[in-house]
Amino acid sequence: MAGNEKTRTSIPVPETADGGRISHAIFRVARLHRMLAGQLFRQAGLHPGQELVMMHLWDFGPRRQSDLCHVLDADSATMTRTVQRLERAGFVRRTPDPNDGRATIVEPTVASQALRREVERLWRELEEATVDGMDERELAEAARVLGRVECNLARRTGKAGPGTDVPGPAPG
């Protein structure tokens, strides 16, 4: 190995990343996790990120599209495309907000309930692949450390962590 080049896998870590090896590891893990999630959720006919929109709608009910942008940290154009695709697939319905003509309410359809079972199954499969071989102690430690990392990053970016900044029910 040349210089300070380090490897955990067959992909070398650049020497310039030595000052941020945890950040580099998070980047690599996030990229691989998103790649696997994309492969799995394509089986259900979903594009990456659509499962998260559906999870919020199933669990929290109809939402303003702008609230979905906020909760999922997505820009308006991306959320519009996501919701349009889900609507074309028959998984969501969009209606005007009765209290604000400029806003749109997004709600899951009855047809999306079969998708929910598939998303839950695929989410479990993603989790199993992610934590394969870890014992309960390692799982607890990983959750603790990742929670701490998330809090650190949330504090620096001004973004809330999951469950701390979810808007209330949509009006109507």
Secondary structure, DSSP 8 states (H G I E B T S, - for coil): --TT-EESSSSEE-GGGGGGHHHHHHHHHHHHHHHHHHHHHHTTT--TTHHHHHHHHHHH-SEEHHHHHHHHT--HHHHHHHHHHHHHTTSEEEEEETTEEEEEEEEE-TTHHHHHHHHHHHHHHHHHHHHTT--HHHHHHHHHHHHHHHHHHHHHHT---TTSS-------
